[in-house]
Amino acid sequence: IKEDWAAWGDNPESRELHDWYDLEYLAARHLAVDGDVGAYLPAEGDKFTFVEAERIRNPGGKPSGVRTTSNATRLIGGVEVDSVSGKPLRFHVGGFDDDGGGKTTAVDAAEFAFVAHVARHSMTRGVPVLCQSFSMLERISDVLNSEAECWQMLARMAFMLKRTNAAALSDATSADDDDAVTDEALARRVHDVGTALIFHG
């Protein structure tokens, strides 16, 4: 049995591209990146079919949550579940190279190995590991973008303040005679601007 298992593990899947160890890595990666992954063993062979998350989809492009004709089951992201208990009954698997609108194959849940990273008990399909971080990452990106826009606007902005009789108010002083400038004269030359421009990105 050990020898047979090792020989089968060298070429266990239908595409005949990966050994058992490669598929373990791919399953872990798809679980983290896509949220779920599956596999099943077709009746006509001894090599199982590895199923990525996007291949599990509703037949005929039906929307998720729609009830089937019997009204006893409903489709949730390619998984047909009991309408009362929510128990998965069948998985609908699309072809390897179709564009999402092709025919699907219904596989009984008992024959389908399915692993999902779920956030709640009521969920059927999984969510990516980093999914809950996406909203915060988007907020950080928005803040960085708004700050960059502010920097660009401020780099192009200059103030020119005009005042009537400015020469007389400055006492005609210059940098050469700063020692002679009194505090009163300096106060007339320097004015606080009580206005601030705030940019919201």
Residue frames relative to the residue before (quaternion, step in Angstrom):
aa qw qx qy qz dx dy dz
I 1.0000 0.0000 0.0000 0.0000 0.00 0.00 0.00
K 0.6377 0.5399 -0.3301 0.4391 3.58 0.96 -0.84
E 0.6707 0.4901 -0.2984 0.4699 3.58 0.95 -0.86
D 0.6487 0.5116 -0.3168 0.4658 3.57 0.96 -0.83
W 0.6503 0.5166 -0.3160 0.4586 3.58 0.97 -0.83
A 0.6522 0.5084 -0.3123 0.4676 3.58 0.98 -0.85
A 0.6563 0.5067 -0.3130 0.4633 3.58 0.97 -0.82
W 0.6593 0.4899 -0.3102 0.4786 3.58 0.98 -0.82
G 0.6515 0.5427 -0.3110 0.4293 3.59 1.03 -0.79
D 0.5850 0.5743 -0.3758 0.4321 3.60 1.19 -0.35
N 0.8042 0.0488 0.0002 0.5924 3.59 1.14 -0.55
P 0.1387 0.8754 -0.4540 0.0910 3.60 0.64 1.09
E 0.7450 0.4311 -0.2296 0.4543 3.63 1.11 -0.46
S 0.6901 -0.5604 0.2993 0.3465 3.50 -1.22 0.70
R 0.6708 0.4866 -0.3178 0.4607 3.64 1.04 -0.56
E 0.2837 -0.8062 0.4749 0.2099 3.57 1.31 -0.29
L 0.4694 0.6721 -0.4403 0.3663 3.56 1.01 0.87
H 0.8006 0.2530 -0.0958 0.5346 3.59 1.11 -0.64
D 0.3666 -0.6920 0.5648 0.2602 3.54 -1.16 0.59
W 0.7661 -0.3909 0.2468 0.4466 3.56 -1.32 0.04
Y 0.6694 0.5102 -0.3042 0.4462 3.58 0.96 -0.88
D 0.6149 0.5312 -0.3435 0.4709 3.60 1.05 -0.70
L 0.6829 0.4940 -0.2897 0.4536 3.56 0.93 -0.88
E 0.5895 0.5462 -0.3723 0.4642 3.60 1.10 -0.55
Y 0.6571 0.4978 -0.3046 0.4771 3.56 0.97 -0.86
L 0.6747 0.4964 -0.3019 0.4553 3.60 0.88 -0.93
A 0.6309 0.5306 -0.3404 0.4523 3.59 0.99 -0.78
A 0.6643 0.4901 -0.3059 0.4742 3.61 0.93 -0.86
R 0.6582 0.5089 -0.3152 0.4566 3.59 0.98 -0.80
H 0.6714 0.4862 -0.3050 0.4689 3.60 0.88 -0.90
L 0.6180 0.5460 -0.3499 0.4445 3.59 1.03 -0.70
A 0.6989 0.4601 -0.2684 0.4773 3.57 0.98 -0.86
V 0.7406 0.4294 -0.2297 0.4630 3.58 0.86 -0.97
D 0.7927 0.3229 -0.1501 0.4947 3.59 0.86 -0.98
G 0.5239 -0.6532 0.4049 0.3673 3.57 1.13 -0.54
D 0.8007 -0.0610 0.0203 0.5956 3.60 1.14 -0.48
V 0.0728 -0.7722 0.6309 0.0199 3.56 -1.32 0.32
G 0.0819 -0.8185 0.5681 0.0241 3.55 -1.12 0.62
A 0.0776 -0.7689 0.6320 0.0576 3.53 -1.37 0.10
Y 0.0242 0.7868 -0.6168 -0.0048 3.55 -1.18 0.51
L 0.3986 -0.7046 0.5434 0.2221 3.54 -1.27 0.49
P 0.3521 -0.7504 0.5169 0.2139 3.61 -0.43 1.17
A 0.5935 -0.6101 0.3970 0.3435 3.55 -1.13 0.68
E 0.7174 0.4893 -0.2611 0.4217 3.58 1.09 -0.66
G 0.8058 0.2388 -0.1370 0.5243 3.62 1.13 0.03
D 0.4716 -0.6669 0.4983 0.2908 3.52 -1.34 0.03
K 0.5982 0.5153 -0.3718 0.4883 3.61 1.27 0.32
F 0.3496 -0.7697 0.4953 0.2000 3.55 -0.72 1.03
T 0.4246 -0.6827 0.5424 0.2438 3.54 -1.30 0.48
F 0.2847 -0.7509 0.5794 0.1396 3.55 -0.74 1.13
V 0.1231 -0.8270 0.5485 0.0123 3.59 -0.65 1.11
E 0.2692 -0.7539 0.5815 0.1450 3.56 -0.67 1.15
A 0.7069 -0.5132 0.2904 0.3907 3.56 -1.22 0.57
E 0.6972 0.4961 -0.2997 0.4218 3.61 0.86 -0.89
R 0.6121 0.5479 -0.3612 0.4413 3.61 1.20 -0.26
I 0.6119 0.4908 -0.3590 0.5058 3.59 1.24 -0.22
R 0.2602 0.7802 -0.5111 0.2498 3.58 -0.16 1.25
N 0.6304 -0.5499 0.3948 0.3799 3.54 -1.26 0.42
P 0.4916 -0.6638 0.4695 0.3120 3.60 -0.93 0.78
G 0.8408 0.1940 -0.1443 0.4843 3.55 -1.08 0.73
G 0.5653 -0.6285 0.3791 0.3765 3.59 1.17 0.37
K 0.2903 0.7732 -0.5169 0.2252 3.60 1.15 0.50
P 0.5276 -0.6385 0.4497 0.3343 3.61 -1.06 0.67
S 0.5680 -0.6003 0.4415 0.3494 3.54 -1.16 0.60
G 0.7508 0.3717 -0.2920 0.4615 3.57 -1.04 0.84
V 0.5264 0.6459 -0.4141 0.3664 3.58 1.23 -0.26
R 0.4211 -0.6934 0.5254 0.2565 3.56 -1.10 0.74
T 0.4861 -0.6477 0.5012 0.3050 3.56 -1.15 0.62
T 0.7236 -0.4527 0.2936 0.4304 3.57 -1.30 0.19
S 0.6605 0.5063 -0.3182 0.4540 3.61 1.07 -0.60
N 0.3489 -0.7670 0.4593 0.2811 3.57 1.33 -0.34
A 0.5761 0.5942 -0.3762 0.4164 3.60 1.27 0.03
T 0.7650 0.2372 -0.1437 0.5812 3.56 1.24 -0.36
R 0.1531 -0.7660 0.6138 0.1144 3.53 -1.31 0.30
L 0.4242 -0.7060 0.5184 0.2299 3.54 -1.22 0.60
I 0.0045 -0.7807 0.6237 -0.0397 3.55 -0.85 1.04
G 0.8389 -0.1863 0.0908 0.5033 3.55 -0.29 1.28
G 0.7551 -0.3852 0.2080 0.4880 3.57 0.96 0.82
V 0.6532 0.4583 -0.3151 0.5138 3.58 1.29 -0.01
E 0.2571 -0.7610 0.5804 0.1337 3.57 -0.75 1.07
V 0.0334 -0.8270 0.5596 -0.0421 3.56 -0.51 1.22
D 0.5876 -0.5520 0.4559 0.3771 3.54 -1.29 0.42
S 0.4963 -0.6988 0.4307 0.2825 3.59 -0.79 1.00
V 0.7017 0.4523 -0.2674 0.4813 3.60 1.12 -0.57
S 0.8050 0.3047 -0.1452 0.4879 3.57 0.62 -1.13
G 0.3875 -0.7260 0.4793 0.3051 3.60 1.16 -0.56
K 0.4138 0.7209 -0.4659 0.3033 3.57 1.24 0.15
P 0.4536 -0.6809 0.4955 0.2916 3.63 -0.86 0.91
L 0.1745 -0.8005 0.5696 0.0663 3.56 -0.89 1.00
R 0.7997 -0.0273 0.0566 0.5971 3.55 0.99 -0.89
F 0.2427 -0.7286 0.6219 0.1533 3.53 -1.23 0.62
H 0.2321 -0.7747 0.5769 0.1149 3.57 -0.84 1.00
V 0.1030 -0.8324 0.5441 -0.0201 3.54 -0.43 1.30
G 0.3276 -0.7551 0.5405 0.1744 3.57 -0.79 1.07
G 0.6534 -0.5207 0.3839 0.3931 3.53 -1.30 0.30
F 0.6667 -0.5449 0.3381 0.3799 3.53 -1.23 0.48
D 0.8288 0.2219 -0.0772 0.5079 3.60 0.87 -0.91
D 0.4402 0.6841 -0.4933 0.3082 3.63 1.11 0.39
D 0.5336 -0.6621 0.4471 0.2775 3.55 -1.33 0.32
G 0.7051 -0.4525 0.2648 0.4775 3.56 1.20 0.40
G 0.7220 0.4231 -0.2554 0.4843 3.59 1.20 -0.19
G 0.5220 0.6667 -0.3976 0.3533 3.56 1.28 0.03
K 0.7220 -0.4319 0.3314 0.4270 3.51 -1.36 -0.10
T 0.2384 -0.7607 0.5864 0.1438 3.56 -1.12 0.68
T 0.3406 -0.7083 0.5805 0.2130 3.54 -1.28 0.46
A 0.3038 -0.7548 0.5554 0.1717 3.58 -0.78 1.03
V 0.0623 -0.7888 0.6115 -0.0088 3.55 -0.78 1.10
D 0.4710 -0.6778 0.4841 0.2905 3.57 -0.78 1.01
A 0.5759 -0.6224 0.4096 0.3364 3.54 -1.01 0.85
A 0.6209 0.5564 -0.3462 0.4301 3.59 1.08 -0.66
E 0.7197 0.4167 -0.2323 0.5044 3.59 1.20 -0.52
F 0.6708 0.4932 -0.2729 0.4820 3.58 1.28 -0.09
A 0.2471 -0.7526 0.5956 0.1336 3.56 -0.76 1.09
F 0.0418 0.8205 -0.5605 0.1037 3.56 -0.49 1.22
V 0.0357 -0.7795 0.6252 -0.0152 3.57 -0.87 1.03
A 0.0127 0.8164 -0.5741 0.0616 3.58 -0.78 1.05
H 0.3085 -0.6998 0.6127 0.1992 3.53 -1.21 0.70
V 0.0084 -0.8335 0.5496 -0.0557 3.55 -0.16 1.31
A 0.4031 -0.7131 0.5259 0.2288 3.55 -1.22 0.59
R 0.7814 0.1531 -0.0862 0.5988 3.59 1.24 -0.43
H 0.6203 -0.5650 0.3929 0.3763 3.57 -1.18 0.54
S 0.6846 0.5109 -0.2886 0.4324 3.59 1.03 -0.73
M 0.5447 0.6278 -0.4032 0.3830 3.61 1.22 -0.20
T 0.2963 -0.7415 0.5760 0.1749 3.56 -1.16 0.69
R 0.7467 0.2940 -0.1703 0.5718 3.56 0.85 -0.97
G 0.4847 -0.6930 0.4649 0.2620 3.53 -1.16 0.64
V 0.3193 -0.7079 0.5930 0.2130 3.53 -1.37 0.14
P 0.5824 -0.5853 0.4207 0.3758 3.62 -1.05 0.63
V 0.6290 -0.5658 0.3796 0.3743 3.55 -1.12 0.67
L 0.7567 0.3876 -0.2049 0.4849 3.59 0.94 -0.88
C 0.3488 0.7790 -0.4751 0.2139 3.60 1.26 0.04
Q 0.6877 0.4902 -0.2956 0.4465 3.60 0.91 -0.86
S 0.6511 0.5064 -0.3228 0.4641 3.60 1.23 -0.27
F 0.4898 0.6998 -0.4258 0.2985 3.59 1.22 -0.37
S 0.6623 0.5156 -0.3255 0.4353 3.62 0.86 -0.90
M 0.6701 0.4790 -0.3090 0.4753 3.61 0.94 -0.81
L 0.6327 0.5197 -0.3374 0.4645 3.60 1.01 -0.74
E 0.6364 0.5157 -0.3284 0.4703 3.60 1.03 -0.73
R 0.6420 0.5132 -0.3288 0.4651 3.60 1.01 -0.75
I 0.6360 0.5160 -0.3272 0.4713 3.58 0.98 -0.81
S 0.6431 0.5200 -0.3172 0.4640 3.57 1.00 -0.84
D 0.6411 0.5221 -0.3267 0.4580 3.61 0.99 -0.82
V 0.6506 0.5129 -0.3196 0.4599 3.59 0.96 -0.85
L 0.6675 0.4999 -0.3070 0.4586 3.57 0.90 -0.90
N 0.6531 0.5099 -0.3140 0.4636 3.57 0.99 -0.81
S 0.6638 0.4980 -0.3175 0.4590 3.60 0.93 -0.82
E 0.6371 0.5107 -0.3362 0.4693 3.60 1.02 -0.72
A 0.6415 0.5228 -0.3266 0.4566 3.59 0.98 -0.80
E 0.6429 0.5131 -0.3200 0.4701 3.57 1.03 -0.79
C 0.6338 0.5240 -0.3314 0.4624 3.59 1.01 -0.76
W 0.6397 0.5214 -0.3285 0.4594 3.58 0.94 -0.84
Q 0.6592 0.5088 -0.3128 0.4569 3.57 0.93 -0.86
M 0.6723 0.4888 -0.3036 0.4658 3.58 0.95 -0.82
L 0.6702 0.4949 -0.3044 0.4618 3.58 0.95 -0.84
A 0.6243 0.5494 -0.3398 0.4394 3.59 1.09 -0.66
R 0.7200 0.4091 -0.2337 0.5096 3.59 1.21 -0.49
M 0.6343 0.5705 -0.3103 0.4194 3.58 1.25 0.03
A 0.0300 0.7764 -0.6288 0.0315 3.57 -1.02 0.83
F 0.3065 -0.7437 0.5678 0.1748 3.54 -1.13 0.67
M 0.0588 -0.7550 0.6513 0.0468 3.57 -1.06 0.77
L 0.1153 -0.8046 0.5820 0.0255 3.56 -0.49 1.24
K 0.1110 -0.7892 0.6030 0.0341 3.57 -0.78 1.06
R 0.0042 -0.8005 0.5990 -0.0206 3.55 -0.99 0.85
T 0.5105 -0.6546 0.4662 0.3058 3.52 -0.95 0.84
N 0.8465 0.0993 -0.0989 0.5136 3.58 -1.03 0.92
A 0.1534 0.8390 -0.5064 0.1271 3.56 1.10 0.79
A 0.6383 0.5495 -0.3415 0.4171 3.61 0.96 -0.81
A 0.6722 0.4911 -0.2998 0.4659 3.57 0.95 -0.87
L 0.6622 0.5149 -0.3144 0.4445 3.56 1.00 -0.80
S 0.6742 0.4941 -0.2968 0.4619 3.59 1.11 -0.61
D 0.3867 -0.7379 0.4654 0.2989 3.61 1.30 -0.16
A 0.4893 -0.6966 0.4120 0.3249 3.57 1.24 0.51
T 0.3495 0.7319 -0.5126 0.2819 3.60 0.99 0.70
S 0.1576 -0.7661 0.6166 0.0896 3.53 -1.26 0.42
A 0.7142 -0.4461 0.3210 0.4334 3.52 -1.32 0.05
D 0.6167 0.5800 -0.3554 0.3962 3.58 1.15 -0.52
D 0.7904 0.2635 -0.1506 0.5321 3.60 1.07 -0.54
D 0.1453 0.8241 -0.5306 0.1347 3.56 1.00 0.86
D 0.5972 0.5791 -0.3725 0.4112 3.55 1.14 -0.61
A 0.6953 0.4759 -0.2715 0.4652 3.57 1.16 -0.57
V 0.5273 0.6409 -0.4144 0.3733 3.56 1.26 -0.17
T 0.3097 -0.7502 0.5574 0.1746 3.55 -0.82 0.97
D 0.6544 -0.5058 0.3818 0.4125 3.53 -1.24 0.32
E 0.6322 0.5398 -0.3320 0.4458 3.56 1.05 -0.73
A 0.6646 0.4902 -0.3034 0.4754 3.58 0.98 -0.84
L 0.6405 0.5227 -0.3271 0.4577 3.58 1.00 -0.78
A 0.6361 0.5361 -0.3235 0.4509 3.54 1.04 -0.75
R 0.6611 0.4969 -0.3141 0.4663 3.58 1.12 -0.65
R 0.6712 0.4968 -0.3045 0.4583 3.58 1.17 -0.52
V 0.7475 0.3487 -0.1920 0.5318 3.62 1.06 -0.71
H 0.0255 -0.8147 0.5780 -0.0386 3.55 -0.67 1.09
D 0.3888 -0.6933 0.5537 0.2480 3.56 -1.01 0.79
V 0.2553 -0.7399 0.6046 0.1478 3.52 -1.07 0.84
G 0.2232 -0.8235 0.5118 0.1002 3.56 -0.40 1.19
T 0.5803 0.5541 -0.3890 0.4526 3.57 0.99 0.78
A 0.0753 -0.7842 0.6148 0.0365 3.58 -0.99 0.82
L 0.2652 -0.7365 0.6027 0.1546 3.53 -1.09 0.77
I 0.0582 -0.7978 0.6000 -0.0077 3.57 -0.67 1.11
F 0.1831 -0.7868 0.5847 0.0745 3.54 -0.80 1.06
H 0.1492 -0.7771 0.6070 0.0732 3.54 -0.85 0.99
G 0.2708 -0.7925 0.5249 0.1521 3.58 -0.56 1.14
